[in-house]
Amino acid sequence: MFGIGIIGCGKIAQVRHIPEYNDNPDAKLVAFYDLNTARAKALAEQYGGRAYESVEALLADPNVDAVSVCSANASHAEITVAALEAGKHVLCEKPMATTLADCERMVSAAKKSGKRLMIDQNQRLAGAHVKARELIEQGEIGRVITFATAFRHGGPETWSIDPGQSTWFFDKKRAAMGAMADLGVHKTDLIQFLLDQVVVETMASLTTLDKKFADGSPISVDDNAVCIYRMSGGAVGTMTASWTNYGPEDNSTVINGTEGVL
């Protein structure tokens, strides 16, 4: 049984991490922290455990074996390293961090602590994606030539815990990056998983086309990312991430091989 601490009690924690830990017989929710202390207290009352007024206090709790880091992007590295140094396993929301140096610092802290560090790239765990990788490995569509993968919806202001144009996702100081970090990281990780290859070259356009703050000025991060990837095995394809898809969500991947299409 693992005692779980939740750091950052926003929407992704409330709709994915917390209820899924709650349903897992090997996990017990024991600690909550959020910048909004009332939010953390309400969740502690609902699920059991204790609300803390600081990350440091939560990490000092010996009943916490592992934490989910669900805070704003810019704080991922600092909190993750602190948790690992405190002897906790860490599941960190994507994006892993906002700089390569911070990503490497997180990996180093995990190796030094001997604790597990996992980044929440959950698309590779979906049943359809696991099967697709298997079919590609078996050669069912031949050699992969091209692909198109996309993740597009209407934007985080429609579902954030604090919805509207003031969401932290639009603030460069807290988010660092926009649609690319929110959605593009999922599909970039997925295509590497499906093909068992890595991206070796890219051309990309990260731009702000439509999203605005309440005063009418453009948000300070990208709302669209369009990338062309060349893979280590030779395949070439596109990856599109968008917060301006004002219709049904597009979460799709098409892979073209010499003998078929997935």
C-alpha positions as CSV (number, residue, x, y, z in Angstrom):
1,M,0.0,0.0,0.0
2,F,1.4,3.4,-1.1
3,G,0.5,6.6,0.7
4,I,-0.1,9.2,-1.9
5,G,0.3,12.9,-1.7
6,I,-1.2,15.3,-4.3
7,I,0.7,18.5,-5.0
8,G,-1.5,20.8,-7.0
9,C,-5.3,20.1,-6.7
10,G,-6.5,21.5,-10.0
11,K,-8.6,20.0,-12.7
12,I,-6.2,17.2,-13.9
13,A,-5.7,16.1,-10.3
14,Q,-9.5,16.1,-9.6
15,V,-10.6,14.3,-12.7
16,R,-7.7,11.8,-13.2
17,H,-5.1,11.5,-10.5
18,I,-7.2,11.6,-7.3
19,P,-10.2,9.4,-8.4
20,E,-7.8,6.8,-10.0
21,Y,-5.7,6.6,-6.9
22,N,-8.9,6.3,-4.9
23,D,-10.0,3.4,-7.0
24,N,-6.6,1.6,-6.7
25,P,-6.4,-0.9,-3.9
26,D,-2.6,-0.4,-3.7
27,A,-2.9,3.3,-3.1
28,K,-4.2,5.4,-0.3
29,L,-4.7,9.2,-0.5
30,V,-3.1,10.7,2.6
31,A,-2.0,14.3,1.8
32,F,-3.0,17.3,-0.3
33,Y,-1.5,20.6,-1.1
34,D,-2.7,23.5,-3.3
35,L,-2.0,27.2,-3.5
36,N,-5.7,27.4,-2.8
37,T,-5.7,26.0,0.8
38,A,-9.5,25.7,0.9
39,R,-9.4,23.5,-2.2
40,A,-6.9,21.1,-0.6
41,K,-8.9,21.0,2.6
42,A,-12.1,20.2,0.7
43,L,-10.4,17.3,-1.1
44,A,-8.9,16.0,2.2
45,E,-12.4,16.0,3.7
46,Q,-13.8,14.2,0.7
47,Y,-11.2,11.5,0.3
48,G,-9.5,11.4,3.7
49,G,-6.0,12.4,4.6
50,R,-4.6,15.8,5.5
51,A,-4.3,19.2,3.8
52,Y,-1.0,20.9,4.1
53,E,-0.2,24.6,3.8
54,S,3.2,24.0,2.1
55,V,4.9,21.5,-0.2
56,E,7.7,21.2,2.4
57,A,5.3,20.1,5.1
58,L,3.6,17.6,2.9
59,L,7.0,16.1,1.8
60,A,8.0,15.8,5.5
61,D,5.0,13.5,6.2
62,P,6.4,9.9,6.7
63,N,3.0,8.5,5.6
64,V,3.6,9.9,2.0
65,D,5.4,7.3,-0.1
66,A,4.7,8.9,-3.5
67,V,3.4,12.1,-4.9
68,S,1.6,13.3,-8.0
69,V,3.0,16.7,-9.1
70,C,0.0,18.4,-10.8
71,S,1.2,22.0,-10.3
72,A,1.8,24.7,-13.0
73,N,4.5,23.8,-15.6
74,A,7.2,26.2,-14.2
75,S,7.2,24.5,-10.8
76,H,7.5,20.9,-12.0
77,A,11.3,20.6,-11.7
78,E,11.6,22.3,-8.3
79,I,8.9,20.2,-6.7
80,T,9.9,16.9,-8.3
81,V,13.6,17.3,-7.2
82,A,12.5,18.2,-3.6
83,A,10.1,15.2,-3.5
84,L,12.8,12.8,-4.7
85,E,15.3,14.2,-2.3
86,A,12.7,13.6,0.4
87,G,12.5,9.9,-0.5
88,K,9.2,10.0,-2.4
89,H,8.4,8.3,-5.7
90,V,7.1,10.9,-8.2
91,L,4.5,10.9,-11.0
92,C,4.9,14.3,-12.6
93,E,2.4,15.8,-15.0
94,K,3.7,16.8,-18.5
95,P,5.5,18.7,-19.6
96,M,8.4,17.2,-17.6
97,A,9.9,20.7,-17.1
98,T,10.5,23.9,-19.0
99,T,14.2,23.5,-19.8
100,L,16.5,20.6,-20.7
101,A,18.7,21.4,-17.8
102,D,15.8,21.0,-15.4
103,C,14.8,17.7,-17.0
104,E,18.3,16.4,-16.5
105,R,18.3,17.6,-12.9
106,M,15.1,15.6,-12.3
107,V,16.6,12.5,-13.8
108,S,19.8,12.9,-11.7
109,A,17.8,13.4,-8.5
110,A,15.8,10.2,-9.3
111,K,19.0,8.2,-9.8
112,K,20.6,9.6,-6.7
113,S,17.5,8.9,-4.5
114,G,16.8,5.4,-5.9
115,K,13.1,6.4,-6.3
116,R,10.9,6.1,-9.3
117,L,10.3,9.1,-11.5
118,M,7.5,8.9,-14.2
119,I,6.2,11.6,-16.5
120,D,2.5,11.4,-17.2
121,Q,2.7,10.6,-20.9
122,N,-0.5,8.5,-20.7
123,Q,-1.3,8.2,-24.4
124,R,1.2,5.4,-24.7
125,L,-0.9,3.4,-22.2
126,A,-4.1,3.5,-24.2
127,G,-5.2,0.1,-25.5
128,A,-5.5,1.2,-29.1
129,H,-1.9,2.6,-29.1
130,V,-0.5,-0.4,-27.4
131,K,-2.1,-2.6,-30.2
132,A,-0.9,-0.2,-32.9
133,R,2.7,-0.5,-31.7
134,E,2.4,-4.3,-31.7
135,L,1.0,-4.3,-35.3
136,I,3.8,-2.0,-36.5
137,E,6.4,-4.2,-34.7
138,Q,5.0,-7.3,-36.4
139,G,5.3,-5.6,-39.9
140,E,1.5,-5.6,-40.5
141,I,1.7,-2.3,-42.4
142,G,5.2,-2.8,-43.8
143,R,7.8,-0.1,-43.4
144,V,6.4,3.2,-42.0
145,I,6.7,6.0,-44.6
146,T,4.7,8.9,-43.3
147,F,2.4,9.8,-40.4
148,A,0.0,12.6,-39.2
149,T,-0.7,12.9,-35.5
150,A,-2.8,15.7,-33.9
151,F,-4.3,16.8,-30.6
152,R,-6.6,19.8,-31.0
153,H,-9.4,21.2,-28.8
154,G,-10.9,24.6,-27.9
155,G,-8.4,25.5,-25.2
156,P,-7.7,25.1,-21.5
157,E,-9.9,28.0,-20.5
158,T,-12.9,25.7,-21.2
159,W,-11.9,23.1,-18.6
160,S,-9.3,24.6,-16.2
161,I,-10.2,24.6,-12.5
162,D,-10.3,28.4,-12.8
163,P,-11.9,28.7,-16.3
164,G,-11.7,31.7,-18.5
165,Q,-9.1,34.0,-19.9
166,S,-7.2,34.3,-16.6
167,T,-6.2,30.6,-16.6
168,W,-2.5,30.0,-15.7
169,F,-2.1,28.1,-18.9
170,F,-2.0,31.5,-20.8
171,D,0.6,33.0,-18.4
172,K,4.2,32.5,-19.7
173,K,5.6,33.0,-16.2
174,R,3.7,29.9,-14.9
175,A,3.2,27.9,-18.1
176,A,6.4,28.8,-20.0
177,M,4.9,27.1,-23.1
178,G,1.4,26.8,-24.5
179,A,-0.3,24.3,-26.8
180,M,3.0,22.5,-27.6
181,A,3.6,21.8,-23.9
182,D,0.0,21.0,-23.1
183,L,-0.9,18.8,-26.1
184,G,2.1,18.5,-28.4
185,V,4.2,16.7,-25.9
186,H,1.6,13.9,-25.8
187,K,1.7,13.3,-29.5
188,T,5.5,13.8,-29.8
189,D,5.9,11.1,-27.2
190,L,3.3,8.9,-28.8
191,I,4.8,8.8,-32.3
192,Q,8.2,7.9,-30.8
193,F,6.5,5.1,-28.8
194,L,4.5,3.8,-31.8
195,L,7.4,3.7,-34.2
196,D,10.0,2.8,-31.6
197,Q,12.1,5.6,-33.1
198,V,13.1,9.1,-32.0
199,V,12.7,12.5,-33.7
200,V,16.0,13.5,-35.2
201,E,15.0,16.6,-37.1
202,T,12.1,19.0,-37.0
203,M,10.8,22.1,-38.6
204,A,8.1,23.9,-36.6
205,S,5.9,26.9,-36.2
206,L,4.7,27.8,-32.7
207,T,2.4,30.8,-32.9
208,T,-0.4,32.7,-31.2
209,L,-3.3,33.0,-33.6
210,D,-6.5,33.6,-31.7
211,K,-6.3,33.4,-27.9
212,K,-6.5,36.6,-25.9
213,F,-6.4,37.9,-22.4
214,A,-9.4,39.7,-21.0
215,D,-8.0,43.0,-22.1
216,G,-7.9,41.8,-25.7
217,S,-4.1,41.4,-25.9
218,P,-2.7,38.1,-27.3
219,I,-1.8,35.5,-24.7
220,S,1.9,35.1,-23.9
221,V,2.3,31.5,-25.1
222,D,1.6,29.6,-28.3
223,D,-2.0,28.5,-29.0
224,N,-0.9,26.5,-32.1
225,A,2.1,24.3,-32.9
226,V,2.6,22.7,-36.3
227,C,5.7,20.5,-36.6
228,I,7.3,18.3,-39.3
229,Y,9.3,15.4,-37.8
230,R,11.9,13.2,-39.4
231,M,12.3,10.0,-37.4
232,S,15.5,8.0,-36.8
233,G,14.1,5.2,-39.0
234,G,13.5,7.5,-42.0
235,A,9.7,8.2,-41.7
236,V,8.5,11.8,-42.0
237,G,5.3,13.2,-40.6
238,T,3.4,16.0,-39.0
239,M,2.4,16.7,-35.5
240,T,-0.2,19.4,-34.8
241,A,-1.3,20.8,-31.4
242,S,-4.0,23.4,-31.2
243,W,-6.1,25.3,-28.6
244,T,-8.2,26.8,-31.4
245,N,-10.2,23.8,-32.6
246,Y,-13.7,25.2,-31.9
247,G,-15.6,22.0,-32.7
248,P,-15.2,18.3,-31.7
249,E,-11.9,17.5,-30.2
250,D,-9.3,15.9,-32.6
251,N,-7.1,13.3,-30.9
252,S,-5.9,11.2,-33.8
253,T,-3.0,9.5,-35.5
254,V,-2.7,8.0,-39.0
255,I,0.4,6.0,-39.9
256,N,1.1,5.1,-43.5
257,G,3.2,2.1,-44.3
258,T,4.3,0.3,-47.5
259,E,1.6,-2.4,-47.0
260,G,-1.2,-0.6,-45.2
261,V,-2.5,2.2,-43.0
262,L,-3.2,2.4,-39.3
